[in-house]
Amino acid sequence: MVKKIISTAKAPKAVGPYSQAVKADNLLFVSGQLPLHPATGDLTSDIKGQTKQVLENLKAILSAAGASLSDVVKTTVFLKDLGDFNAMNEVFQEYFTDSPPERATVQVAAIPKGALVEIEAIALLNGKQGKCRPS
């Protein structure tokens, strides 16, 4: 197995000793993304804006690895308040339109930097993901 670190200036720098993403063979593991603007480090105040920024950061990292949101097979969403689920879900649906990934959503006591949402992802690289349709 070949391991490669993926990094881009188009997403916020890691806030600790971890990588933005790690490629292992044809899998890409993207670290939990915070709703920080990559250039300013600013945090949007509402859940919809934060979810959008998180997904834009995720897109930038996927792009740096030669992938896109359509290659994502699994996500985990961490919410500070499950009461924000519907608003987060509205934005999530705008980004994952055709064949959305598997997803787990959990409420947590706190998220770094005081964020309301964090999302991590796993993507399948090299065009290996097919569209699954019910039979």
C-alpha positions in Angstrom: 0.0 0.0 0.0 1.3 3.5 -0.9 0.5 6.3 1.4 0.6 9.9 0.2 -0.2 13.1 2.1 -2.6 15.5 0.3 -2.4 19.2 1.1 -3.8 22.4 -0.6 -3.7 26.1 0.3 -7.3 26.3 -1.0 -8.5 24.7 2.3 -7.6 25.8 5.8 -4.4 24.5 7.3 -4.7 21.7 9.8 -5.3 23.0 13.3 -3.2 20.2 14.8 -0.6 17.5 14.0 -2.6 15.8 11.2 -2.9 16.0 7.4 -5.8 17.5 5.4 -6.1 14.2 3.6 -4.2 10.9 3.1 -4.3 8.9 -0.1 -3.8 5.1 0.4 -4.0 3.2 -2.9 -7.3 4.2 -4.4 -8.9 5.5 -1.2 -8.7 9.1 0.0 -9.3 9.9 3.7 -10.2 13.5 4.3 -9.8 14.9 7.8 -12.7 16.6 9.5 -13.1 20.0 7.8 -14.0 23.0 9.9 -16.0 26.0 8.4 -12.9 28.2 8.3 -12.3 30.4 5.2 -8.9 29.3 3.9 -7.5 32.8 3.3 -8.8 34.6 6.4 -9.5 31.8 9.0 -12.9 33.5 9.6 -15.8 31.4 10.9 -19.3 32.0 9.5 -21.9 32.5 12.2 -24.9 30.4 11.0 -25.2 26.6 10.4 -26.0 26.9 6.7 -23.0 29.2 6.0 -20.8 26.9 8.1 -21.9 23.8 6.2 -21.3 25.5 2.9 -17.8 26.5 3.9 -17.0 23.0 5.2 -18.2 21.5 1.9 -16.2 24.0 -0.1 -13.1 23.1 1.9 -13.8 19.4 1.3 -14.2 20.1 -2.4 -10.8 21.9 -2.5 -9.0 19.0 -0.8 -10.7 16.4 -3.1 -9.7 18.4 -6.1 -6.0 18.5 -4.9 -6.2 14.7 -5.0 -7.7 14.6 -8.4 -11.2 13.7 -7.1 -14.6 15.4 -6.7 -17.7 15.2 -4.4 -19.0 12.5 -6.8 -16.2 10.2 -5.6 -17.1 10.5 -2.0 -18.5 7.2 -0.6 -18.8 8.0 3.1 -19.1 11.1 5.3 -19.4 11.7 9.0 -21.1 14.9 10.1 -20.4 16.2 13.6 -23.0 18.7 14.8 -22.8 20.8 18.0 -26.6 20.7 18.1 -28.8 18.1 16.3 -31.4 20.8 16.2 -29.3 22.1 13.2 -29.8 18.8 11.3 -32.4 20.1 8.8 -30.5 23.2 7.9 -27.3 21.3 7.5 -29.1 18.7 5.4 -30.5 21.3 3.1 -27.0 22.5 2.2 -25.6 19.0 2.1 -28.2 18.0 -0.5 -27.1 20.9 -2.7 -23.6 19.5 -2.9 -24.4 15.8 -3.2 -27.2 15.7 -5.8 -26.9 12.5 -7.9 -25.6 9.6 -5.8 -25.1 10.9 -2.3 -22.5 9.1 -0.1 -23.3 7.0 3.0 -23.5 9.3 6.0 -23.5 9.2 9.8 -24.5 12.3 11.7 -23.7 12.7 15.4 -24.1 15.4 18.0 -20.9 16.3 19.9 -20.2 18.4 23.0 -17.8 20.7 21.2 -16.1 21.3 17.9 -12.7 23.0 17.5 -12.7 26.8 17.1 -16.3 27.0 18.3 -17.7 25.7 15.0 -21.2 24.3 14.7 -20.3 21.6 12.2 -17.4 19.5 11.0 -17.4 16.9 8.2 -14.9 14.2 7.3 -15.0 12.0 4.2 -13.7 9.0 2.4 -13.5 9.0 -1.4 -12.8 6.3 -3.9 -10.2 7.5 -6.5 -9.3 6.7 -10.0 -12.9 6.7 -11.3 -13.6 3.3 -9.6 -17.0 4.4 -8.1 -20.0 3.5 -10.2 -23.5 4.7 -9.8 -25.5 2.2 -7.9 -29.2 1.9 -8.8 -31.8 -0.3 -7.1 -32.7 -3.3 -9.2 
